[in-house]
Structure formats: C-alpha cells, structure tokens
Amino acid sequence: MAILSEIWSSISNNRFRTAMTGFAIAWGIFILVVLLGASNGLQNGIQEGFGDKASNAVEITAGWTQLPYKGLPKDRELYFTLRDVNTVRALPEIDLFAAVVQKNNTVNYGTAYTSVRVLGVSGDYQQILRKQISAGRFLNRHDDSERAKVCVLDKRTVEELGNQDLLGKYIHIGDVPFLVIGICANGDRWEGASVHIPISTCMAIFATDKHIQKLFVTTDADTRTPKTSGRQRPWERPPSPFEQKLRNTLAPSMQFDPKDDGALWVWSQAERLEDTNGAMSAIRLFVLIIGICTLISGAVGVSNIMLVSVRERTKEFGIRKAIGAPPRIILLTVVGESVLITAMFGYIGMFVGIAVMEAINMLVPEGDFPFRNPTVDIPAVSIATFILVIVGVIAGAIPAVRAMRIKPIEALNYEK
C-alpha cells in the first residue's frame, strides 16, 4: 500500500506531465479501436453488398458484342432465348438453375407509387440467391406453369410503398393487378426496389419479345479465373475453364465470337469472395501495422517520461538508498508508475473508442451506404490494451534499472 501511495503521489505532483503522456497513450488506443471498427464496418458493408448468394453461384449476363462475327457488325445487344436457356441447363456442371427477365416499371398500391425492377424468375432462383421470406411464401413452379399473376416484394419495395401490410393485397404493376403472396426479408440494396413474378407471366405481359437477360446457376466447376504473373485488372484476366466452355457453347446460337469479352459477362461469387477476402486481409494487415506503431510510440513516450521522472527524483532516490531502502522498492516504484499510467489511460482510450464506434453504428444510415456494424471485438481490444500495459512495464524497466544503479553519494551531489 505504501508503494501505491507513493506512486499516486508522484503522479499527482506531476499532473501536466502525466496528462500529456496519458493523452498520447489514450489517443493511440483510440485510433487503434477506430481503425479496427472501420475495417469491420467496411468488410460487413462489402459482404452485404454481395448479397446472400450461394458461395458457388455464377451470374451469367448477356452483353454487347465488341467484335464482328461472320459478317455481323459489332455493338450488337445480345440476349438469351429459350433454346439458349435449355442449352445451359443441360450442361453437366450445372446444379441449380434459374433464368431471369428484367423490366423496369411502376408499382402502386392506393396512392403510393414507386419505380421498381420487375424480375420474372424461374426454377431455383430462391435457392441460388437465398431469398429469405419474412411473410408468406416465394414463387413456385405451379405459379410459373399457370402464368399466375402473383408477386413477391422485397423489403425495399415495401418501404417505398409506405411500409404497409401488403401480404394478401393486390398491387398494380403498370396497369396489371398482382396478388402479393410473399415479402422478402432481404433484397439487393445496390439495384433498388424489386418485384418478383413468375417468368412465364413476365414474358406474356411485359417481355413479349421473349428476351432473357440473365441466368443464375450453381456449379462445382472451377469458376475462378487463372492467376497470371504481373499485375492484371479483374477484367483483363483470362476466362476460367467454366466460362470458356459457356462461351464456346453459346457462341453459335447467340452469334458472337467466343473470344469476345463483351458478349457474356460471367460473375463468379467464389472469385468475388476470394478477391474480397484478399482485400480485407490487406486492410487487417494495415491495421495491425498501425497497432504495432501505436504500441511502439506508447512505449517510447512512457519510457521518456519515466527517464525524466528518474532524473528529477535522483536526489530523492539517493537519500532513500542511503537510509537503507532496498533497490527493488525503487524498481517497483518506477515500474508501477509506468504501469499505472499506461493501464489507466490505455483503458480510457479503449472505452472512448468503443463508445464512439457504437454511436457511429447507431447513426449509420440504411440503404446504399457501404458501411455496416462498425463495432469492434471487445476481448480483442482488451488484449491489445493489455499488451500495451506489458509494453509499459518494459518501457518503465529501462529507467527503473537506471534508478537502481544510482549511488547515494552521486545522487546527493546531483543538481537538476
């Protein structure tokens, strides 16, 4: 208790110096917490932007030709026909399969209006995109075969229609009434509000040209593009074996050159997740480097302030040694002061940082803002702060050893 009283007395007698040192430590931990929270928020936002698709999902979109083909000019818009759909579905690598027709239209319920993407979907669309139903049910094959005028709304559409209870009600897509049979709990926040209807109904009413824009499949084939030497942008990489097979299979019927990169856009969820994990690993490494620099700067600050403290108390230590104080008491006094300053201000910085990130989490707007749940793992930050305390022990040990080696005669003759 006497040592603790002495340590606190030393800190109290040098409030300004202690405050400046403590601020540097608290600020370093605060910045570390903010960086960790920001990296978590960014990672969560990016992962949410990818949606809930199956990890082995592949999105295939018809594009525009960039090369001429057998006398046909370039800059032709392509689309899938029913023949192309059946061709892709028959590939042995394909597991789940869904075709999508997309049209823009307006939806209204009473006096509430909004613009939406009308998605005519078929097959295994719900399983591939993992659409979660919060009320009612999703579309099924019976709805498709009967060309039923039923629809499933995503949560954003419901919000834009005033958050009304629409399940079991009729809404109008354009001028056509549709019965709402389900509400999705999740939606694609990057592409706006959506309404899902059976693909047969969509092609009969809104897409009489029978043009199909997208295909969604799952496959166990390797859909990652080969990694080559040198720095290449994602769109400059050679196609994966699965993508090349798709191009070779569809090129004759869709009339495009298999080497035409713009004819088909193939997005692999597995590759996107791999690229994202790589980027997140780089961010975490950056945060780790910043954390190490924080610990080093904190250690230097504490060590310097303890050296100043030892210099100012040289005569005091000499007198104490002259009257019989053991060296370990002096060692414990200096190291204890270092640990107390580091621990007290380190945990202040930690709790302030956590409070700020929690406040940001509550204030982050929903919608298109790519930042979600920027909170930090409290045990991880507590461990980091504990490590800083250990660094404080090491930082205090250097001047403490110097204090132990002070000879009483030299200390009594020492002038500040």
N, C-alpha and C positions, 0 to 999 in steps of 0.2 A: 504493500500500500504506500509505503514511503517513496518508493521509486515512481509509482504512478503520480503521486502528488508532486514530486519534483519535475516529472515530465510535463505535467499540465501547467505548472508554474512557469517553466521555460517557454512553453507555447504562448501562455497568456502575456508574458512580459515582452514578447516579440510578435504582437498581433499582425502588424502590417506585413512583416516578412513571411509569417505563416500563411496569411491570407493570399499573398501573391503566389507562393509555392502551391498552396492548395487549389487555387483557381486554375493553374496550369494543369494539375493532375485531373481535376474535375472536368475541365474542358476537353482534355484528351479522351477520357472515358465517354463523355457526352458525344463527341464526334464519332467514336467507335460505335456506340449504340445507334446513332442516327444512320450511319453507313450500313450497318447490319440490317436495320429496319427498312431502309430504302432498297437495298438489294433484294430483300424478301418480298417487298411490295412490288418491285418490278418483275421478279420471277413469277409471282402469283398472277399479276396482270397479264403477262405474256401467255402463261399457261391457260388462263381463262379465255384469252383471245383465240387460242387454238380450238376451244370448244371441248366437247366431251366425246369426240370421235374415237372409235376403236383404234388402238395403237397400230394395228396393221391395215388401217383404212387407206384407200387410194382414191383420190378425186380426179376424174378424167373430164376435161372440158374441151369442147370443140372451139378452135380459134380461127385465125385468118391465115391464109397461105402467104408465104413470103417468097416462094419460088414458083416459077411456071411449071406446068405438068402436062405433058403430051398435047401441046398446043393451047392449053388453057392458060389464061393470064394469072399473074399473082394478085394479091389483095382480094381474094375471094373469101367470103364468110362461109364457114363450114358448119355443119350440124349433123347430128346422128339421126338415122332413120330407124324404123323398127327392125329392118334387116341388120343394121349395124349393132343394135341392141342385142339381138339374138346371137350374133356372132361373138360378141364379147362375153355374153353369159355362158356360152358353150366352152370357153377356154378352160382347160383342166386346172389351171392355177387359181381360178376364181372360187371363192367360198360363198360369201353373201353378195347380193347384187341388188342395185336399185337404180332406176332411171328417173331423171328429174326434168320437168319442163318448167321454165321460169318466165313469168309475165308480170309486168307492173300494172297495178290497177288501184282503184279506191275501194275502201270498205266503209260502210256506215251502219250505225245502229241508232235509230232515232235521229237525233240532231247531231250526233257525234260522227265526225268523218276523219279518216286518215289515209295516207298513201302506204301501200304495202307491196311486198313481193308475193305474188300468188305462185306457190310451188305445187305443181302437180307431181306427186311422188308415187312410186310403186315398190313392190317387193319388200326388201329388207331394210328400207330406209330408216325406220326407227331403231333397229338393232345396230346399224352401222354408225349412225350419228348419236346413238344412245340418248334419244329424246325421252326425257323423264316427264311423266304425266302427273300433274298436281290435281286434276279433276277430270272425270270422265274416262275416255279411252282414246287410243290413237286409231288411225285408219287401218283397215284390214283388207284382205283380198276380196272379200264379199262386196265391200264398198266399191272396189275397182271394177269387178265384173258386172255390177249393177249400174255403173255410172251414177252412183248416188250423189246427190247434192248435199254433201255433208262436209264439214271442215273442222280443223284443229287449229286453234290460235296459239301463238307464242305469247309469253308474258308481256313482251314489249307492246304488242298489238293491243292487248287488254288494257295496258296502262294508257295508251294513246286514245283509247275509246272511253276513257274516264274511269277505269278500274271497276266497271260494272259487272254484276253477276251475269255472264253471258252463256253459261252452260245450259243447254236445252233451249236456247233462244235462237231466233232467226236473225242473221245479219245479211246485208246486201253486198256482194262483191260485184262492182259495177251496178248493173240493174237486176242481177240474178240473186234470188234468196237462197241462202245456205243455212242448214241447221248446224249449230255448234255442238259437237259431240265430245270435245276434249280441250283441255288447256295444258300447254307445255310449261313445265317448271323452269326450263332453260331455253335459251334462244341464242342466235348469233348476233352479239351486240355490235359487230363490225358492219353488218349489212342491213341493219334496220329491222323494221317490223315485218313479220311474215305470217302468211296464212297457208296451211297445208290442205290440199284437196286431192281426191283420187286422180291419178294421171289420165285415166280414160275420160273423166269428166272435164278435166282441163283441156284436153285435146279436142273434145267435142264442142266446147263453148268458147274458150279463149285462145286456143292454139290450133286453129283449123288447118294451118299449114303443115301440121304433124312434125314440126321440127323439135328435136330433143337436144337440149344444150349440155346436160351434164350426166355423168354416170358415177355412181359410188360403188366401190367393191371392197371386199377384204380378201387378202391373199397371204399365203405363207411364203410366196416367192420373194426373192431379194429385190426390194424396190429402191434401195439406196444407190445413188449414182457412184461410179467408181472414183476413188480419190486418186488424183494425179499429182505429180510433183509441180512445184510452183504455186503461185497464188492465183486462184481462179474464183470468179464470182459464181454463185449457185447456178445461174442460167448459162454459164459458159462450160459447165461440166458435161461430159458425155452422158448419154442416157443410160439408165440401168438396163440390164437384160430384159426385165419385165416390160419396161417402157418401149424398148426397141421391138419386142415381139408385138406389142399393141400397134405400133406404127406400121410394121410390116403387114399385119393382119387387116388393118382398116384402110390402108392406103389405096388399094384398088377400087373399093366401093365408094369411098369418100373422095377419091380422085385428088390425091396430093402426093408429093414426093416424100418417101419415108425419111429423108434427111432434112425435111422442112421443120425447123424447130417451132414455128408459129402455128402449125396446123393442129397440133394437140398439146394441151397443157396438162401435164401429169404431176400431181402433188402427192407426195408420199408422207403420210403422217409420221411414220417411223423416222424418216430422214429429217423432217422438221423438228421432231423431238430431240433427235441426236444433235442437230445444229444448235438448238436452244440450250440443251444441257451443256454443250461446249462453251457457249457464250456465258451461261450462268457460272460455270466453273472459273472462267476468266475473271468475272466480277468478284466471285468469292475470294480468288487469289489476291485481287487488288485490295479488297477489304482486309485480308489477312496481313498484307504488307503494311497497310496503314495502321493496323493494330500493333504490329511489331514496332513501327516507328513511334507510336504513342507510348509504348512501354519504355522504349529507349529514351525518349525525350523526358518522360516522367522520372526515370531513374537518374538521368543527368541533373534534372532540376533538384530532386531531393538530395542527391549527393553534394551538389554545390552549396545548397542551403545548410546542410549539416557541416560542411567544411567551414563555412562562415561561423556557424554556431560554436564549433570547437575552437576556432581562433579567438572568438570573443570570450570564451569561457576558459581559456588556457590557464590563467592565474587561479581561477576557482578550482580547476581540476588538480593543479599543483598543490594547493593548500589541502585539498581532500586527501591526496595521496600522502602528503607529509604527516597528516594526523592519523594515518592508518587505513584509509579507505581501500578496499581491495580493487584491483583493476577490473574485475568482472562487473562491479557495480557501475563503474564509468561506462563500460561496454554496454550494459543493459540500458543505461540512461540514454545514450546517444541512439542506439538501435531502436529502443522503444519509442523515442520521439519521432524517428523516421517512419516507423510502422504506423503510429497513431495518425500522423498527418496523411500518409498515403491511404490508409483504410478509410478514415473519416471522409476525406474529400473525394476519394475514389467512388465510394458508395453513394455520396451525394450526386456526383455526376451521373452515375448509373440510373438512379431513381428519377432524376430530372429528365434524362434521355428517354427512359421508358414512358414517362408521363407525356412527353411531347409526342412520341410516336403513337400513343393511344389516342391523343387528341387529334392528330392528323388522320388516324384511321376513322374516327367518327365524322370528320369533316370532308373526307374524300368523296366527291360526287359519284353517283352511279351513272351508268351509261357508257360513253366512249372513252372515258379517262383510263389509260392503261396502267392503273396502279391499284392494287388490291391488298388489303390487310397488311399494312407495313409494320407489323409488330415483330418483336424480337423474342427469342427463346431466353427466358429469364435465367434458367440454370446455366446456359452458355455464357451469358454476360456476367453472371456471378462468378463463374470460373475465371473469366478474363480479368475481372477486378481482383480476385484472389491472387492470380498470378502477378498482378501489378503490386499487390502488397508484398509478395515474396521478393519482387524486384526492389521494393522499398527497403526490405531487410538487407539485401545485398548492397544497395546504394548507401545505407546507413553504416554498414560494416566498415567501409573504407575509412571514413573519418573517425569511426569508433576506435579502430586499431591505432590510428594516429594519436587519439586522446589517451589511449592506454600507455603509449610509449613516452608520454611527456614526463620528463624528470622534474621532480619538485623544485630543485634549485633553479633550473632554467625557466620553469613556469613562474616562479616568484619574481624573477627579474624581467619577465616578458612585458613589453609595452605594446599596446594596441596601435 
